[in-house]
Amino acid sequence: MIGARITGAAIAIGVCLTVVYTALISSADAITKMFAASYAAPQLFALSGGIVALLAFAFNRAGHNPRGLSTHCPRAMALRSVATVLGAGAFFYAFRLLPFAEVFLFIAMIPLFTAILSGPVLGEAVRPQAWGAVMLGFVGLLCLAPGGLETLQIGHAVALAAVLLGTVSMMASRYIGVRECNLLAQVFWPNLALATVSVFALPFVWGPMGLGDLGWAVVYAALLFAARWVLVGALKALPAYVITPLMNLQFLWMVAIGATVFGEVPGAALYLGAAFVITAGGWLIYDQAFPGVETRKVIPAE
């Protein structure tokens, strides 16, 4: 392994890309919740996954990439694609079953799982400060469930499954990202898989869709394409255990959208928990910017 310290420019780029990602993905999630009230998941994902895959293909052609959409990590890409398909479906139904901002409780669990996996899977040395920040985030999660574990329902189990699958997809993305620079391949293949699986499921779940809803599906696809491209770039700039806590900024967007679009107003416990989680993310960024004399293990590109 080669010891290396990530530059200040890379930190700034990673942070900015993650902030943009949270805005884009929160908007896409809002459309998901709208669709979940009236349609089955394949009806949204067959169209949106196909559009995103086509956009990735078109951008790749426009950029004259000699490698096209190929990858040096086919097994990791296959794992990312499977996790993306299953995770997308789980999140779709989580948004149907839970209040919009409450899903943040489970999204905020991603840093914990990522921190656990980043060492053995990615070879990234997780410093003690990072573990401390993750534990602080866990305290925040406890605040987000003031009623206790006995209040959890099937929607919470679905959301937990979605987070686990999302973590697998993110780990695979980081694994691929440190080995190759073909970012669009990471957008193309998972969405092609999502569209293909959804098309096969459509005959069993299809319902009439108006032009307005069709337009929202197209907007959703555009937001998702931009969000996933930005996220892949962010994961290439910074380690996954730093990027994922920053995604907790999504809470701010979800609260605002939940209040203005769905009329959902979170309680004080949700805000308190979010404060802990966001503070934990800031702690990780500080530790990344000022790591002292220790260095991190970085996997060299093959």
N, C-alpha and C positions, 0 to 999 in steps of 0.2 A: 504494500500500500504506500501511497505517496502522501506525506503530510502537506497540507495546504491550508491557508487562511483565505476565506472568501473576501474579496475586495469590497470597499465601501460602495463602489458603483454597482456591483452585483446585488448588494443588499438593497440599495435604493430601487433598482429595477424590479427586483423580486417583490418588494413591499408594494410599489405602485401597481404592478400587474395584479397582485392579489386583491387590492382595493377595487380595481376595475372589475375583476372577476366577481366579487361579492355583489356589486350592483347589477351586473348582467344576469347572474344566476338567480338572484332574488326575483328579478322581473320574470324570468322564465318559470320559476317556481310558482309565482302568482298565476300565470296562465295555466300551469299544471293543475292547480287547485280549482280553477274555474272549470276546466275540462272534466276533472274527476267527479264533479257533481252530476254530470249528465252522460258521460261516455266511458267506455272501457279503455284501458291503457293502450292496447294495440292500435286503436283508432287514431290516437294522437301520434304515437311513435312510428307507425308505418310511414306517415307523411313526413314528419319532422326528421326522422332518421335518414330517410331517403334524400331530403333536401340538404341536410348537413353533409352527407357523403358526397353529393353532387357538387356542393360548394367547395369542399376540400379537393375534389378532383379538378375542378375548374381553376382554383387558385394554384394548384400544383402545376397545371399545364401552362398557366400564364407566367409562372416563375421559371420555366424551363429547367426544372430540376432533373439532372441526368439520371438520378436514381428512381425517379417517379415516386410511387407510393410503397416501395419495397421497404423491408425492415431486416436488420441483422439479428433481431430478437423475435423470431416467429412464435416461440412458445410463450414468452412473456406477453406478446401482443394478443395471442389467443386467450390467455388468462384475463387480460384487461378487457377484451371484448365480451367474454362470458360474464364477468363481474359487472360490466356496464349494463348489459341486457337485464340481468336479474335485479341489479340495484335500481335501475330506472323504474321497473315495474313495482318494486317494493316502495320506493318513494312516492310514486303515483298514488298508491292506495293509502299510504300514510297521510298524505295531504287530504284525502277524502275523509279519513277517520278522525283526524286531530285538528285543532285550531292551528292557523298558519304559523304564528310565532312560537307555538309550543313545539313544533318540529325542530326548532333551534336547539332544544334540550338534547336531542339525539345527534344533530349535526355537530354540536360542541363536543361530543364524545370521540370524534374522529382523531383529535390529537393524542388522546390516551392510547388508542389502538396503534396509531402510527408510531408513537414513541417506543412502544413495546416491540414493534416489528422492524423498525429502521436499523437496529443493530444487527440482528441475525440475517435479515434479508438483504439489506443494502450495504452493510459493512460500514455504516456511519457511526462513529463513536458518540454516544449520547452522554453529554456532561452531566454531573450531579445537579447543576443549576437547572438544566432542562427537565430533569425528573421532578425537581421541586416545583417548577412552573406547572407541570402536568398535574401534580397533586393539588395545587391551588385551583386549577381548572376543575378538578374533580369536586372540590368543595363547592364551587359554583354550581355544578350539576345537582348537588344535593339541595341547594337552595331553590333550584328550579322545580323540585318535586316536594313542596311543603306538606302535601297530604300523606306522604309516606308511600312505600312500595306497594302497599295493598290497594292503592287507588289506580294502579296501572291496569290497562285493558288491552284488548287485542291490537288496537291501533299502535300502542306503544311497542308491542312485540314486533309488528311489521316494520316500524321505524327503526328499531334496533337492528333487525336483519338488513335493512337498507344501508345503515351506517357501516356494518361489517363488510358488506359487499363494496361499498364506496371506498373503504380503506384498502381493500385488496386491489381495486382498480387504480388507486393513487400510488400504491407501492409499485405496481407494475409499470406505471407511467414514469416514476422516478428511476426505476431500474433501467428502462429503455432510454430515458433521457440522458443518463450519464454515459451511454455507450454509442449514441448516434445523434445526429442533428436534424433528422428528417421529421420535423414536428407534425406536419400535416398527415403523415401516416398514422399517428396516434389519434387523430380526429377521424380519419376516413374509415379505418377498419372497425372500430367499435360501433360507429353509427351505421355502417353497412350491415353489420350483424344485427343491430337493433331493428333496422327496417325490414330485413329478411325474415326474422322470427315473427315480427308483428304482422307482416303480410300473410304468412301462413295461418296466423290466428284470426285474421279479420273475418272470414266466413262465419265464425262461431259467435262473434260479438258485435258485428256491424249494426250501427243505428244511423238513421238519417241525419245529415249534417248540413246546416244552412251555410250560405256564403260568408256570413259574418264569422261564424266559428271556424270556417276554413281559412279565413284571413288571419285569425288569431293563431292558428296552427302554423302558418307560414312565419308570422312574427316570432313565435316560439322557436322555430327552427333557426332563424337568423340570430336570435339572442344566444341560443345554445351553441351554435357554431362559434360565435365570437368568444363566449365564455370558455369553452373547452380549449380553444387555441391559446387564449391568454393564460389559462391555467397550466397548460403544458410548458409554456415559456417560463412561467413563474417557478415551476418545479425544477426546471433546468438551471435557474439562477440560484436557488437556495435549497437546502435540504428539506425533505418532506416534513420533518418534525418542527420546522420553523414556519413553513408555509401554512400548514393546517391550523395552528392556533390563530393565525391572522384571519382565517376565514370566519372566525367568530364575529368579525365586523358585520357579517351578514345579518346578525341579530337586529342591528339598527334599521337596515332596510326592511326586514320582515315585520318589525313593529310598525313602521310607517305605512307599509303596504297593507298590513292586516287591519290597521285602524281606518285607513281611507277607502279601501276597496271592499273589505269583508266586514267592517264594523266590529272588529275584535279588539278589545282593550286589555292588555296583559295586567296582571296584578303586581303588587310591589315585590313579591318574592322572585318573580321572573327578572325584574330589573336588577335586583341584588345579585342573583346568580350570574347574570350576564356581566355585571361589573367584575366579579371574580374571574370569570373566564377570559374576558378581554384583557384584564391586568396580567393574567398568566401569559397571554400572547405577547404583550409588551415586554415582559420579562425575558422571554426567549429571544426576542429581537435584540434586546440590550446585551444578552449573553453572546449572541452571534457577532455583534459589532465589537465587543470588547472581551474576547475570550481569554485574555491573559497570555501566559506563556505556552499553554497547551495547544495542540493542533488537532484537527479532525482528520479522520481517514477518509480519503476520497478515492473512489474506484476509477482507475484510469480507463480512458476510452480504448476499445479494442480496435 
